[in-house]
Amino acid sequence: MIPSFQTSRVPLAVKTGVPLLVAIAVALLGALVYLELVAILTTNT
């Protein structure tokens, strides 16, 4: 069954792509928060 093989390939790409996007978003948010904290700490001292 070739159609079932092709349709099973799409969810696999989604399963690997979505966590990647989530990880990138979390990393960007973490970097922004880290930079904010560093800026606050450096301006306070």
HTML snippet that shows the backbone in 3Dmol.js (N, CA, C, O; Angstrom):
<script src="https://3Dmol.org/build/3Dmol-min.js"></script>
<div id="view" style="width:600px;height:400px;position:relative"></div>
<script>
const pdb = `
ATOM      1  N   MET A   1       0.836  -1.201   0.000  1.00  0.00           N
ATOM      2  CA  MET A   1       0.000   0.000   0.000  1.00  0.00           C
ATOM      3  C   MET A   1       0.879   1.264   0.000  1.00  0.00           C
ATOM      4  O   MET A   1       1.384   1.679   1.043  1.00  0.00           O
ATOM      5  N   ILE A   2       1.048   1.853  -1.164  1.00  0.00           N
ATOM      6  CA  ILE A   2       1.909   3.031  -1.283  1.00  0.00           C
ATOM      7  C   ILE A   2       1.264   4.289  -0.667  1.00  0.00           C
ATOM      8  O   ILE A   2       1.957   5.057  -0.001  1.00  0.00           O
ATOM      9  N   PRO A   3      -0.060   4.517  -0.879  1.00  0.00           N
ATOM     10  CA  PRO A   3      -0.678   5.719  -0.290  1.00  0.00           C
ATOM     11  C   PRO A   3      -0.530   5.776   1.226  1.00  0.00           C
ATOM     12  O   PRO A   3      -0.254   6.839   1.781  1.00  0.00           O
ATOM     13  N   SER A   4      -0.713   4.633   1.906  1.00  0.00           N
ATOM     14  CA  SER A   4      -0.610   4.623   3.362  1.00  0.00           C
ATOM     15  C   SER A   4       0.825   4.923   3.801  1.00  0.00           C
ATOM     16  O   SER A   4       1.051   5.518   4.854  1.00  0.00           O
ATOM     17  N   PHE A   5       1.788   4.504   2.981  1.00  0.00           N
ATOM     18  CA  PHE A   5       3.188   4.774   3.312  1.00  0.00           C
ATOM     19  C   PHE A   5       3.494   6.266   3.185  1.00  0.00           C
ATOM     20  O   PHE A   5       4.246   6.830   3.980  1.00  0.00           O
ATOM     21  N   GLN A   6       2.892   6.900   2.160  1.00  0.00           N
ATOM     22  CA  GLN A   6       3.134   8.330   1.969  1.00  0.00           C
ATOM     23  C   GLN A   6       2.437   9.158   3.044  1.00  0.00           C
ATOM     24  O   GLN A   6       2.969  10.176   3.487  1.00  0.00           O
ATOM     25  N   THR A   7       1.246   8.723   3.465  1.00  0.00           N
ATOM     26  CA  THR A   7       0.526   9.485   4.483  1.00  0.00           C
ATOM     27  C   THR A   7       1.180   9.310   5.849  1.00  0.00           C
ATOM     28  O   THR A   7       1.085  10.195   6.700  1.00  0.00           O
ATOM     29  N   SER A   8       1.840   8.181   6.065  1.00  0.00           N
ATOM     30  CA  SER A   8       2.513   7.959   7.342  1.00  0.00           C
ATOM     31  C   SER A   8       3.811   8.761   7.416  1.00  0.00           C
ATOM     32  O   SER A   8       4.382   8.928   8.493  1.00  0.00           O
ATOM     33  N   ARG A   9       4.267   9.251   6.280  1.00  0.00           N
ATOM     34  CA  ARG A   9       5.503  10.040   6.269  1.00  0.00           C
ATOM     35  C   ARG A   9       5.234  11.476   6.722  1.00  0.00           C
ATOM     36  O   ARG A   9       6.121  12.134   7.265  1.00  0.00           O
ATOM     37  N   VAL A  10       4.010  11.962   6.497  1.00  0.00           N
ATOM     38  CA  VAL A  10       3.688  13.348   6.854  1.00  0.00           C
ATOM     39  C   VAL A  10       3.626  13.553   8.371  1.00  0.00           C
ATOM     40  O   VAL A  10       4.243  14.494   8.871  1.00  0.00           O
ATOM     41  N   PRO A  11       2.906  12.707   9.126  1.00  0.00           N
ATOM     42  CA  PRO A  11       2.888  12.893  10.586  1.00  0.00           C
ATOM     43  C   PRO A  11       4.274  12.768  11.210  1.00  0.00           C
ATOM     44  O   PRO A  11       4.552  13.389  12.235  1.00  0.00           O
ATOM     45  N   LEU A  12       5.142  11.970  10.597  1.00  0.00           N
ATOM     46  CA  LEU A  12       6.502  11.827  11.102  1.00  0.00           C
ATOM     47  C   LEU A  12       7.248  13.152  10.987  1.00  0.00           C
ATOM     48  O   LEU A  12       7.972  13.544  11.902  1.00  0.00           O
ATOM     49  N   ALA A  13       7.070  13.840   9.862  1.00  0.00           N
ATOM     50  CA  ALA A  13       7.714  15.138   9.676  1.00  0.00           C
ATOM     51  C   ALA A  13       7.137  16.159  10.647  1.00  0.00           C
ATOM     52  O   ALA A  13       7.858  17.014  11.161  1.00  0.00           O
ATOM     53  N   VAL A  14       5.827  16.066  10.897  1.00  0.00           N
ATOM     54  CA  VAL A  14       5.186  16.988  11.834  1.00  0.00           C
ATOM     55  C   VAL A  14       5.675  16.713  13.254  1.00  0.00           C
ATOM     56  O   VAL A  14       5.931  17.638  14.025  1.00  0.00           O
ATOM     57  N   LYS A  15       5.799  15.422  13.589  1.00  0.00           N
ATOM     58  CA  LYS A  15       6.249  15.060  14.942  1.00  0.00           C
ATOM     59  C   LYS A  15       7.671  15.527  15.198  1.00  0.00           C
ATOM     60  O   LYS A  15       8.018  15.843  16.336  1.00  0.00           O
ATOM     61  N   THR A  16       8.497  15.577  14.168  1.00  0.00           N
ATOM     62  CA  THR A  16       9.876  16.023  14.359  1.00  0.00           C
ATOM     63  C   THR A  16      10.005  17.531  14.180  1.00  0.00           C
ATOM     64  O   THR A  16      10.906  18.145  14.750  1.00  0.00           O
ATOM     65  N   GLY A  17       9.116  18.133  13.397  1.00  0.00           N
ATOM     66  CA  GLY A  17       9.211  19.567  13.125  1.00  0.00           C
ATOM     67  C   GLY A  17       8.628  20.428  14.227  1.00  0.00           C
ATOM     68  O   GLY A  17       9.192  21.470  14.561  1.00  0.00           O
ATOM     69  N   VAL A  18       7.501  20.008  14.800  1.00  0.00           N
ATOM     70  CA  VAL A  18       6.844  20.812  15.838  1.00  0.00           C
ATOM     71  C   VAL A  18       7.706  20.939  17.091  1.00  0.00           C
ATOM     72  O   VAL A  18       7.879  22.054  17.584  1.00  0.00           O
ATOM     73  N   PRO A  19       8.255  19.849  17.630  1.00  0.00           N
ATOM     74  CA  PRO A  19       9.141  19.996  18.797  1.00  0.00           C
ATOM     75  C   PRO A  19      10.355  20.871  18.500  1.00  0.00           C
ATOM     76  O   PRO A  19      10.854  21.565  19.386  1.00  0.00           O
ATOM     77  N   LEU A  20      10.830  20.842  17.259  1.00  0.00           N
ATOM     78  CA  LEU A  20      11.951  21.700  16.874  1.00  0.00           C
ATOM     79  C   LEU A  20      11.559  23.170  16.972  1.00  0.00           C
ATOM     80  O   LEU A  20      12.305  23.983  17.517  1.00  0.00           O
ATOM     81  N   LEU A  21      10.378  23.507  16.439  1.00  0.00           N
ATOM     82  CA  LEU A  21       9.905  24.888  16.511  1.00  0.00           C
ATOM     83  C   LEU A  21       9.690  25.311  17.957  1.00  0.00           C
ATOM     84  O   LEU A  21      10.025  26.432  18.338  1.00  0.00           O
ATOM     85  N   VAL A  22       9.126  24.405  18.765  1.00  0.00           N
ATOM     86  CA  VAL A  22       8.895  24.710  20.182  1.00  0.00           C
ATOM     87  C   VAL A  22      10.228  24.933  20.893  1.00  0.00           C
ATOM     88  O   VAL A  22      10.363  25.854  21.698  1.00  0.00           O
ATOM     89  N   ALA A  23      11.205  24.090  20.595  1.00  0.00           N
ATOM     90  CA  ALA A  23      12.522  24.231  21.228  1.00  0.00           C
ATOM     91  C   ALA A  23      13.178  25.549  20.838  1.00  0.00           C
ATOM     92  O   ALA A  23      13.808  26.203  21.670  1.00  0.00           O
ATOM     93  N   ILE A  24      13.032  25.940  19.571  1.00  0.00           N
ATOM     94  CA  ILE A  24      13.607  27.206  19.107  1.00  0.00           C
ATOM     95  C   ILE A  24      12.919  28.384  19.794  1.00  0.00           C
ATOM     96  O   ILE A  24      13.578  29.337  20.208  1.00  0.00           O
ATOM     97  N   ALA A  25      11.587  28.314  19.916  1.00  0.00           N
ATOM     98  CA  ALA A  25      10.840  29.391  20.566  1.00  0.00           C
ATOM     99  C   ALA A  25      11.241  29.515  22.032  1.00  0.00           C
ATOM    100  O   ALA A  25      11.439  30.620  22.537  1.00  0.00           O
ATOM    101  N   VAL A  26      11.360  28.378  22.711  1.00  0.00           N
ATOM    102  CA  VAL A  26      11.756  28.388  24.129  1.00  0.00           C
ATOM    103  C   VAL A  26      13.175  28.929  24.278  1.00  0.00           C
ATOM    104  O   VAL A  26      13.462  29.675  25.214  1.00  0.00           O
ATOM    105  N   ALA A  27      14.054  28.555  23.364  1.00  0.00           N
ATOM    106  CA  ALA A  27      15.437  29.034  23.430  1.00  0.00           C
ATOM    107  C   ALA A  27      15.496  30.543  23.220  1.00  0.00           C
ATOM    108  O   ALA A  27      16.252  31.234  23.902  1.00  0.00           O
ATOM    109  N   LEU A  28      14.701  31.058  22.278  1.00  0.00           N
ATOM    110  CA  LEU A  28      14.673  32.501  22.034  1.00  0.00           C
ATOM    111  C   LEU A  28      14.125  33.245  23.242  1.00  0.00           C
ATOM    112  O   LEU A  28      14.671  34.274  23.641  1.00  0.00           O
ATOM    113  N   LEU A  29      13.034  32.722  23.833  1.00  0.00           N
ATOM    114  CA  LEU A  29      12.461  33.352  25.023  1.00  0.00           C
ATOM    115  C   LEU A  29      13.459  33.315  26.172  1.00  0.00           C
ATOM    116  O   LEU A  29      13.612  34.299  26.896  1.00  0.00           O
ATOM    117  N   GLY A  30      14.135  32.189  26.340  1.00  0.00           N
ATOM    118  CA  GLY A  30      15.127  32.072  27.404  1.00  0.00           C
ATOM    119  C   GLY A  30      16.271  33.055  27.205  1.00  0.00           C
ATOM    120  O   GLY A  30      16.759  33.642  28.170  1.00  0.00           O
ATOM    121  N   ALA A  31      16.702  33.239  25.967  1.00  0.00           N
ATOM    122  CA  ALA A  31      17.786  34.176  25.680  1.00  0.00           C
ATOM    123  C   ALA A  31      17.345  35.607  25.971  1.00  0.00           C
ATOM    124  O   ALA A  31      18.122  36.396  26.509  1.00  0.00           O
ATOM    125  N   LEU A  32      16.110  35.948  25.620  1.00  0.00           N
ATOM    126  CA  LEU A  32      15.594  37.293  25.884  1.00  0.00           C
ATOM    127  C   LEU A  32      15.524  37.559  27.379  1.00  0.00           C
ATOM    128  O   LEU A  32      15.935  38.623  27.843  1.00  0.00           O
ATOM    129  N   VAL A  33      15.003  36.595  28.137  1.00  0.00           N
ATOM    130  CA  VAL A  33      14.908  36.748  29.593  1.00  0.00           C
ATOM    131  C   VAL A  33      16.303  36.859  30.203  1.00  0.00           C
ATOM    132  O   VAL A  33      16.525  37.664  31.107  1.00  0.00           O
ATOM    133  N   TYR A  34      17.236  36.058  29.711  1.00  0.00           N
ATOM    134  CA  TYR A  34      18.611  36.093  30.214  1.00  0.00           C
ATOM    135  C   TYR A  34      19.248  37.458  29.947  1.00  0.00           C
ATOM    136  O   TYR A  34      19.911  38.020  30.818  1.00  0.00           O
ATOM    137  N   LEU A  35      19.043  37.985  28.739  1.00  0.00           N
ATOM    138  CA  LEU A  35      19.606  39.296  28.407  1.00  0.00           C
ATOM    139  C   LEU A  35      18.978  40.391  29.259  1.00  0.00           C
ATOM    140  O   LEU A  35      19.662  41.323  29.679  1.00  0.00           O
ATOM    141  N   GLU A  36      17.674  40.278  29.514  1.00  0.00           N
ATOM    142  CA  GLU A  36      16.988  41.255  30.367  1.00  0.00           C
ATOM    143  C   GLU A  36      17.569  41.227  31.776  1.00  0.00           C
ATOM    144  O   GLU A  36      17.840  42.274  32.362  1.00  0.00           O
ATOM    145  N   LEU A  37      17.758  40.026  32.316  1.00  0.00           N
ATOM    146  CA  LEU A  37      18.310  39.888  33.672  1.00  0.00           C
ATOM    147  C   LEU A  37      19.729  40.442  33.735  1.00  0.00           C
ATOM    148  O   LEU A  37      20.091  41.115  34.700  1.00  0.00           O
ATOM    149  N   VAL A  38      20.527  40.163  32.719  1.00  0.00           N
ATOM    150  CA  VAL A  38      21.904  40.670  32.687  1.00  0.00           C
ATOM    151  C   VAL A  38      21.902  42.193  32.620  1.00  0.00           C
ATOM    152  O   VAL A  38      22.700  42.847  33.291  1.00  0.00           O
ATOM    153  N   ALA A  39      21.006  42.760  31.812  1.00  0.00           N
ATOM    154  CA  ALA A  39      20.928  44.218  31.690  1.00  0.00           C
ATOM    155  C   ALA A  39      20.520  44.843  33.019  1.00  0.00           C
ATOM    156  O   ALA A  39      21.072  45.869  33.416  1.00  0.00           O
ATOM    157  N   ILE A  40      19.559  44.234  33.707  1.00  0.00           N
ATOM    158  CA  ILE A  40      19.098  44.761  34.999  1.00  0.00           C
ATOM    159  C   ILE A  40      20.219  44.674  36.034  1.00  0.00           C
ATOM    160  O   ILE A  40      20.446  45.611  36.799  1.00  0.00           O
ATOM    161  N   LEU A  41      20.912  43.539  36.046  1.00  0.00           N
ATOM    162  CA  LEU A  41      21.984  43.355  37.033  1.00  0.00           C
ATOM    163  C   LEU A  41      23.145  44.305  36.768  1.00  0.00           C
ATOM    164  O   LEU A  41      23.743  44.828  37.709  1.00  0.00           O
ATOM    165  N   THR A  42      23.465  44.532  35.513  1.00  0.00           N
ATOM    166  CA  THR A  42      24.603  45.396  35.193  1.00  0.00           C
ATOM    167  C   THR A  42      24.266  46.864  35.440  1.00  0.00           C
ATOM    168  O   THR A  42      25.158  47.648  35.763  1.00  0.00           O
ATOM    169  N   THR A  43      23.001  47.253  35.295  1.00  0.00           N
ATOM    170  CA  THR A  43      22.626  48.649  35.521  1.00  0.00           C
ATOM    171  C   THR A  43      22.481  48.931  37.013  1.00  0.00           C
ATOM    172  O   THR A  43      22.684  50.066  37.444  1.00  0.00           O
ATOM    173  N   ASN A  44      22.134  47.923  37.805  1.00  0.00           N
ATOM    174  CA  ASN A  44      21.965  48.122  39.244  1.00  0.00           C
ATOM    175  C   ASN A  44      23.308  48.283  39.944  1.00  0.00           C
ATOM    176  O   ASN A  44      23.412  49.035  40.913  1.00  0.00           O
ATOM    177  N   THR A  45      24.325  47.594  39.472  1.00  0.00           N
ATOM    178  CA  THR A  45      25.623  47.662  40.147  1.00  0.00           C
ATOM    179  C   THR A  45      26.367  48.925  39.749  1.00  0.00           C
ATOM    180  O   THR A  45      27.481  49.159  40.217  1.00  0.00           O
TER     181      THR A  45
END
`;
const viewer = $3Dmol.createViewer("view");
viewer.addModel(pdb, "pdb");
viewer.setStyle({}, {cartoon: {color: "spectrum"}});
viewer.zoomTo();
viewer.render();
</script>
